[in-house]
Amino acid sequence: MSRIIFCAFLQKESEGQDYAPYPGELGKKIYDTISKIAWKEWKLQQTKLINEEKLNMFNPNDRKKIEDYMKLFLFKNE
């Protein structure tokens, strides 16, 4: 049975994640407030950003940049 949450990104009720897709407190927040649909949209946006900005996910500074983009993208309505 799927979990229904109020998605902060979509601003409506939608199916929640099956597990926290990101570590730590931010992962818990995503699990609690971001739907599967919104997460899928973020993953597409993340791929575009990595490619356009030529980010290296082995570089801690680039990972931090992606995390900042993720927060802006997913929680823009907060």
Number of C-alpha atoms within 10 A of each C-alpha: 3 9 11 14 17 16 23 20 20 16 11 10 14 20 16 23 21 11 11 17 14 13 10 9 10 14 15 15 13 25 21 19 23 27 27 17 15 21 19 11 14 18 12 10 14 17 12 12 15 16 10 9 9 10 16 12 13 8 10 10 12 16 15 12 15 18 15 11 16 17 13 12 16 21 16 10 10 7
